[in-house]
Every structure is written in structure tokens, then in C-alpha cells.
Amino acid sequence: MNRLHPLLKEPVQPADWREGLDRPQALLDYVSEDPEPLMDLAHRPIVSARQFDRAKLFQLCRLAAHYETTPALMQLPLTGKILINAFYEPSTRTRLSFESAWHRLGGDVMSITDPATTGIAKGESLADVAEMFNHYGDVVVLRDSNEQAVYEMLNSLRIPILNAGNGIDEHPTQALADLFALFKWRPELMDDEPKGQGIRIGIIGVPNRMRTVRSLLILLSLIAPAISEVVIICDVEQPFDGDQREELEEKGLRLRASKSLNNELPQLDVVYINSIAWVGDTYEKLGEELRLSAHSPLKDSAIILHPLARGEELATDLDDTEHNWYFAQARGAVYIRMALLTSVVHRVHRVIDTPEQQA
């Protein structure tokens, strides 16, 4: 006998507090608008988190909050523009969030999800591929397990390229999504002179093997005054590259390494966890035994971030708790990428202007 599934009898549930507009609106109200820093991004390639300063970071997050609180845009700034989404490495969230962002801005998308279907499979150089991209689109988003691929394309490109992850090197737009989530959680992290004790952040991951962690640390160094400590939690003896730690500490970030997850958790305000590092044409899992679940000794007010996709390191029994900010983090990635794409491809106007004032 066929029976209806119980959930089919229930109406769709409204968005919970993590998907509401209160938090992006609070961020929007917290930061004064200044389009000048974003104008400096126009027609530039975005390859590294090092390309952002505080002003660019804050204004990008403000514009992202504007997009999140205004789902029906009066003006579609990228109408008639074409995005080439070149993903030579598997991806779900990053690829689809770029496509969603571009479509929401009015543009069209061409996607490549398998290098075996391109001239690269015949031995064509990345420089020649880039030369062709100049004629087919207005911007390229590239993900490649080869760390040098984005740089090999740069010399031949006359349109901007955005790095969507290059090997174990960087993932700057993921780090932007991470900071956007943090600022919606606590906008006061953007204060020039933070009041009170700074937050303590725990990163379960390996900074010299994980591109998400590497880029995140670079952006966190921009808000170092608001952070009392970043604890790197992993079982690796040397989690940093040669001068990686020195560069971060010179910018004011206070770092400490630890191998004991449960001993650190009760003192952490933010827990960022990842276990996947891309190496060549495959990936390796690092620190998967360092796991979070509803039974972990988390601080009551702590939030959890994860770049996703997750494995056994992050239990699903945390999904319905207030620790879960990783789904909101993924949702916000669409809006921060909208803000970045607008800034790179289209001249940024004051978002309060009317179309008549912009004309």
C-alpha cells in the first residue's frame, strides 16, 4: 500500500534565525557605506586573500548584506555579461554559488566541469585556453588542483580571473564567506578599537596543507585587534609553512598550536573545522579523528563554521543546534560572491542610489 510520507502533510517551514534578514540588516546598518575601496577592485584578478585590506573586506561584506536583504534587485548590473565557470576539480557549493550569484545579478553562465572535455585533454596549454576565454566571456572563475594554473592563465588573460581554489594554496572567496558569517554573528568585530576581551577562535585544520585555512588566517589578520587568540588544533608537528606564521604574527594575530581538541573547546567562541586538503588530482583527509558532535564540550554560545563538504569530523546531530552556523555560512557565500563579482566586473555605485541617479 502506498502511503504519504509524514513530511508531505506539513507546510514548508519558514526560514529559521540563521536564514532571516535581521543579522545581515544589522551588519548593513553597522558599516557606513563607502564605494571607493570597491572601485579599486574593478577589472582586477582576484587570486589571493592578501589582495584585501580592512576597507575592502568591510565594504564587500556590507554590499553582500545589501544583496541578502534585497533579494529582488531593482537593477541587474551584469545583464548581458558572461561568466566562464572553469572547474577542473570537483565542487558543489563553490561552483553553484558562483553560478547562483551571477544569475541573480542578471548574467549568463558557461560552465566547464571536466577538463577531459576541453582542449587541455589534447595537450593545449593553459595560456592558450586563457587566450580563447578572452573572446568568450567577461570574467573567469577557475578551480584547479594545480597551484600554478591560475598564474599560468594570468599573462594571457585580458578579462579578470577569480581563484576558486588552487591546490593547497588559497581559496580567497571562501575566506570572504567565512568573514561575512563572522560579521553577521558579531558586527562589532569590525571596530577599529574593539571593546572588551577579544574572541577566541579555534581552527581544526592544517594551515600549510588546507587552502581554506590558509586564506582564512590571512583575512583574520585584518581584524587581529578583535581576536584574543587563534588556536590551531591538529596532530601535525609543523602545521605552518616557512614564514607563514611569522607573516600572520607580524600583522598582530596571536597564534597557538594544540593537539587536544576537548581541552580547548570550552574556551572557544568560534570553532572552524575542515578535514580535506587537495593534493594533485585527489584529496587527503587530515585530522578526521578530531571530531565535533552534540556531545563535544562546546561553550554554550560558541558557533561552528565549516567550508563544507563535511565528513565524519562534523556530526549531523549539531545541525539543529544554535552552534550551527555552517549552513548560514554557505548561504552567505552566494551574496559575498555577488558583491565581489559586481565590484570586479561592474562599476560599483552607491547602493542607495536610484537607477535614475546612476544613469
C-alpha positions as CSV (number, residue, x, y, z in Angstrom):
1,M,0.0,0.0,0.0
2,N,1.3,3.4,-0.9
3,R,1.3,5.9,2.0
4,L,2.2,9.5,2.0
5,H,5.4,10.4,3.8
6,P,4.5,12.3,7.0
7,L,6.5,15.3,5.9
8,L,4.4,15.7,2.8
9,K,1.4,16.6,5.0
10,E,3.3,19.6,6.6
11,P,3.7,23.0,5.0
12,V,7.2,24.2,4.2
13,Q,8.7,25.6,7.3
14,P,9.8,29.2,7.3
15,A,13.4,30.2,7.5
16,D,14.9,30.0,11.0
17,W,17.0,32.7,12.7
18,R,20.1,31.6,10.6
19,E,18.3,32.4,7.3
20,G,16.4,35.5,8.4
21,L,17.2,39.1,7.5
22,D,17.9,40.5,11.0
23,R,21.5,39.7,11.0
24,P,22.5,40.9,7.5
25,Q,20.4,44.0,8.2
26,A,22.3,44.6,11.4
27,L,25.6,44.3,9.6
28,L,24.3,46.7,6.9
29,D,23.4,49.3,9.5
30,Y,26.7,48.8,11.3
31,V,29.0,49.8,8.5
32,S,28.9,53.2,6.8
33,E,28.8,52.9,3.0
34,D,32.0,53.9,1.1
35,P,32.2,52.7,-2.5
36,E,35.7,53.9,-3.1
37,P,37.5,50.7,-1.8
38,L,35.4,48.5,-4.1
39,M,36.2,50.7,-7.1
40,D,39.8,49.7,-6.7
41,L,38.8,46.0,-7.4
42,A,37.4,46.9,-10.8
43,H,38.8,44.7,-13.6
44,R,41.4,43.2,-11.4
45,P,42.1,39.5,-11.0
46,I,41.4,38.1,-7.5
47,V,43.9,35.4,-6.7
48,S,44.8,35.8,-3.1
49,A,43.3,36.9,0.2
50,R,46.3,39.2,0.5
51,Q,44.6,41.5,-2.0
52,F,42.1,42.7,0.6
53,D,42.6,45.3,3.3
54,R,40.1,46.2,6.1
55,A,38.2,48.7,4.0
56,K,37.7,46.4,1.0
57,L,36.7,43.5,3.3
58,F,34.2,45.6,5.3
59,Q,32.6,47.2,2.2
60,L,32.3,43.8,0.4
61,C,30.5,42.4,3.4
62,R,28.3,45.5,3.5
63,L,27.4,45.1,-0.1
64,A,26.8,41.4,0.4
65,A,24.4,42.2,3.3
66,H,22.6,44.6,1.0
67,Y,22.1,41.9,-1.6
68,E,21.0,39.4,1.1
69,T,18.4,41.8,2.4
70,T,17.2,42.8,-1.1
71,P,16.5,39.5,-2.9
72,A,14.6,41.3,-5.7
73,L,17.1,43.7,-7.2
74,M,15.7,46.8,-8.9
75,Q,18.7,46.8,-11.3
76,L,20.6,43.8,-12.6
77,P,24.1,45.1,-13.0
78,L,25.5,42.2,-15.0
79,T,22.8,41.8,-17.7
80,G,24.5,40.8,-20.9
81,K,27.7,39.7,-19.2
82,I,29.0,36.1,-19.4
83,L,30.8,34.2,-16.7
84,I,33.1,31.3,-17.6
85,N,33.0,28.9,-14.7
86,A,36.0,26.6,-15.2
87,F,36.0,23.9,-12.6
88,Y,38.8,21.4,-13.2
89,E,38.3,19.9,-9.8
90,P,35.1,18.6,-8.2
91,S,32.9,21.2,-6.5
92,T,29.3,21.6,-5.4
93,R,28.9,24.7,-3.2
94,T,31.6,26.9,-4.8
95,R,30.6,26.3,-8.4
96,L,26.9,26.6,-7.8
97,S,27.2,29.6,-5.5
98,F,29.2,31.4,-8.2
99,E,26.5,30.4,-10.8
100,S,23.7,31.5,-8.5
101,A,25.4,34.8,-7.7
102,W,25.9,35.5,-11.4
103,H,22.4,34.6,-12.4
104,R,21.0,36.8,-9.5
105,L,22.9,39.7,-11.0
106,G,21.4,39.2,-14.4
107,G,24.3,37.5,-16.2
108,D,24.7,34.2,-18.2
109,V,27.0,31.3,-17.4
110,M,29.1,28.9,-19.3
111,S,30.4,26.1,-17.1
112,I,33.2,23.6,-17.6
113,T,33.2,20.8,-15.1
114,D,35.6,18.3,-16.6
115,P,38.9,19.2,-18.2
116,A,38.7,15.9,-20.2
117,T,36.0,17.7,-22.4
118,T,38.3,20.6,-23.3
119,G,41.4,21.1,-25.3
120,I,43.5,20.6,-22.2
121,A,42.9,16.8,-22.7
122,K,44.7,17.2,-26.1
123,G,47.7,18.9,-24.5
124,E,46.6,22.5,-25.0
125,S,48.3,25.0,-22.7
126,L,46.5,27.0,-20.1
127,A,47.9,30.1,-21.7
128,D,46.1,29.2,-25.0
129,V,42.9,28.4,-23.1
130,A,43.1,31.8,-21.4
131,E,43.5,33.5,-24.8
132,M,40.3,31.9,-26.0
133,F,38.5,32.8,-22.8
134,N,39.1,36.5,-23.6
135,H,36.8,36.2,-26.5
136,Y,34.1,34.1,-24.9
137,G,33.3,35.8,-21.6
138,D,33.7,38.8,-19.3
139,V,35.2,37.0,-16.3
140,V,36.7,33.6,-15.5
141,V,36.3,31.7,-12.2
142,L,38.9,28.9,-12.0
143,R,39.3,26.0,-9.7
144,D,42.2,23.7,-10.3
145,S,44.2,21.2,-8.2
146,N,47.3,22.7,-9.9
147,E,48.5,25.6,-7.7
148,Q,50.1,27.3,-10.6
149,A,47.2,27.1,-13.1
150,V,45.7,30.5,-12.1
151,Y,49.1,32.2,-12.5
152,E,49.7,30.4,-15.9
153,M,46.5,31.9,-17.2
154,L,47.1,35.5,-15.9
155,N,49.6,36.5,-18.6
156,S,47.2,35.7,-21.4
157,L,44.0,37.0,-19.9
158,R,42.6,40.4,-20.6
159,I,39.5,39.7,-18.5
160,P,39.5,39.3,-14.7
161,I,40.0,35.8,-13.2
162,L,38.8,34.8,-9.7
163,N,40.6,32.0,-7.9
164,A,38.1,29.4,-6.6
165,G,40.7,27.2,-5.1
166,N,44.2,26.3,-6.4
167,G,45.6,23.1,-4.9
168,I,46.6,23.6,-1.3
169,D,47.5,27.2,-1.9
170,E,44.5,29.5,-1.4
171,H,40.7,29.8,-1.6
172,P,40.1,33.6,-1.1
173,T,36.4,33.7,-1.8
174,Q,35.7,31.0,0.8
175,A,37.6,33.1,3.3
176,L,35.4,36.1,2.4
177,A,32.3,33.9,3.0
178,D,33.8,32.9,6.4
179,L,34.4,36.6,7.5
180,F,30.9,37.5,6.2
181,A,29.4,34.9,8.5
182,L,31.5,36.1,11.4
183,F,30.5,39.8,10.9
184,K,26.8,38.8,10.8
185,W,27.3,37.0,14.0
186,R,29.1,39.9,15.7
187,P,29.4,43.1,13.7
188,E,31.5,44.7,16.4
189,L,34.4,42.6,15.2
190,M,34.9,45.3,12.6
191,D,35.5,48.1,15.2
192,D,38.8,49.9,15.0
193,E,39.2,49.7,18.7
194,P,37.2,46.7,19.9
195,K,35.7,46.9,23.4
196,G,36.4,44.2,26.0
197,Q,38.2,41.0,25.6
198,G,38.6,39.7,22.0
199,I,37.1,36.4,20.8
200,R,39.0,33.2,20.9
201,I,38.9,31.2,17.6
202,G,39.8,27.5,17.2
203,I,40.8,26.2,13.8
204,I,40.7,22.4,13.5
205,G,42.9,22.0,10.4
206,V,46.4,22.3,9.0
207,P,47.4,25.8,7.7
208,N,50.1,24.7,5.4
209,R,48.0,21.9,3.8
210,M,44.5,23.4,3.6
211,R,43.8,26.3,1.3
212,T,40.6,27.3,3.2
213,V,42.6,27.6,6.4
214,R,45.4,29.5,4.8
215,S,43.2,32.1,3.3
216,L,41.0,32.4,6.4
217,L,44.1,33.2,8.5
218,I,45.1,35.9,6.1
219,L,41.8,37.6,6.4
220,L,41.6,37.1,10.2
221,S,44.9,39.0,10.5
222,L,42.9,42.1,9.2
223,I,40.8,42.0,12.4
224,A,43.6,40.9,14.7
225,P,42.6,43.6,17.4
226,A,39.3,41.8,17.9
227,I,40.8,38.4,18.4
228,S,42.5,37.4,21.7
229,E,43.9,34.2,20.3
230,V,43.7,31.7,17.3
231,V,44.3,28.2,18.4
232,I,45.4,25.8,15.6
233,I,44.2,22.3,16.6
234,C,45.8,19.4,14.7
235,D,48.1,16.4,15.2
236,V,50.8,17.7,12.8
237,E,54.2,18.6,14.2
238,Q,54.8,21.5,11.8
239,P,51.4,23.0,10.8
240,F,52.9,26.1,9.2
241,D,55.0,26.8,6.1
242,G,58.3,28.5,6.4
243,D,57.4,32.1,7.1
244,Q,53.6,31.6,7.2
245,R,53.3,32.0,11.0
246,E,55.7,34.9,11.1
247,E,53.7,36.8,8.5
248,L,50.5,36.4,10.5
249,E,52.0,37.3,13.8
250,E,53.6,40.4,12.3
251,K,50.1,41.5,11.5
252,G,49.1,41.1,15.1
253,L,47.4,37.7,15.1
254,R,48.2,35.7,18.2
255,L,48.6,32.1,17.4
256,R,49.0,28.9,19.4
257,A,49.1,25.2,18.4
258,S,47.4,22.4,20.3
259,K,46.7,18.7,19.8
260,S,44.0,18.4,22.4
261,L,40.6,19.3,21.0
262,N,38.3,18.7,24.0
263,N,40.7,20.7,26.3
264,E,40.4,23.7,24.1
265,L,36.7,23.6,23.2
266,P,35.2,25.1,26.4
267,Q,37.2,28.3,25.9
268,L,36.5,28.8,22.2
269,D,33.9,31.3,20.8
270,V,34.3,30.2,17.2
271,V,35.3,26.7,16.0
272,Y,36.3,26.4,12.4
273,I,36.7,22.8,11.2
274,N,37.8,21.2,8.0
275,S,39.5,17.9,7.1
276,I,40.0,17.9,3.4
277,A,43.2,19.1,1.6
278,W,43.5,18.8,-2.2
279,V,46.7,17.3,-3.5
280,G,47.2,16.7,-7.2
281,D,44.2,15.1,-8.7
282,T,42.8,13.8,-5.5
283,Y,42.4,14.8,-1.8
284,E,43.6,13.7,1.5
285,K,41.8,13.8,4.9
286,L,43.7,15.3,7.7
287,G,42.7,15.2,11.4
288,E,39.4,13.4,10.7
289,E,39.7,11.9,14.2
290,L,39.3,15.4,15.6
291,R,35.5,15.4,15.6
292,L,32.7,17.6,16.8
293,S,29.3,16.3,17.9
294,A,26.5,17.4,20.2
295,H,28.4,15.7,22.9
296,S,31.5,17.8,22.5
297,P,32.3,20.2,25.4
298,L,31.4,23.3,23.4
299,K,30.9,26.7,25.0
300,D,27.1,27.4,25.1
301,S,27.4,30.4,22.9
302,A,30.1,29.0,20.5
303,I,29.4,28.9,16.8
304,I,30.8,26.3,14.4
305,L,31.9,27.1,10.8
306,H,32.8,24.6,8.2
307,P,33.6,25.3,4.5
308,L,31.8,22.0,3.5
309,A,31.6,19.3,2.2
310,R,31.8,17.6,5.5
311,G,32.7,14.1,6.5
312,E,32.7,12.3,9.8
313,E,34.5,15.2,11.5
314,L,31.3,17.1,11.9
315,A,28.3,15.1,13.2
316,T,24.8,15.9,11.9
317,D,23.4,16.0,15.5
318,L,24.8,19.5,15.6
319,D,22.6,20.7,12.7
320,D,19.6,21.6,14.8
321,T,21.6,23.4,17.5
322,E,22.5,27.1,17.7
323,H,26.1,26.1,17.3
324,N,25.3,25.5,13.6
325,W,26.5,28.5,11.5
326,Y,27.9,26.4,8.7
327,F,24.7,26.3,6.7
328,A,24.3,30.1,7.1
329,Q,28.0,30.4,6.1
330,A,27.3,28.5,2.9
331,R,24.2,30.6,2.2
332,G,26.1,33.8,2.6
333,A,28.7,32.7,0.1
334,V,26.3,33.5,-2.7
335,Y,25.9,37.1,-1.5
336,I,29.6,37.8,-0.9
337,R,30.4,36.4,-4.3
338,M,27.7,38.7,-5.8
339,A,29.4,41.6,-4.1
340,L,32.8,40.6,-5.4
341,L,31.6,39.9,-8.9
342,T,29.8,43.2,-9.0
343,S,33.0,45.0,-7.9
344,V,35.3,43.3,-10.3
345,V,33.1,43.3,-13.4
346,H,30.8,46.3,-13.0
347,R,31.4,49.8,-11.7
348,V,30.1,49.9,-8.1
349,H,27.6,52.6,-7.4
350,R,26.3,53.7,-4.0
351,V,23.6,51.1,-3.4
352,I,21.2,53.7,-2.1
353,D,21.2,55.5,-5.5
354,T,18.2,55.1,-7.7
355,P,18.6,53.9,-11.3
356,E,18.0,57.5,-12.5
357,Q,20.8,58.8,-10.3
358,Q,23.1,56.1,-11.6
359,A,22.4,56.7,-15.2
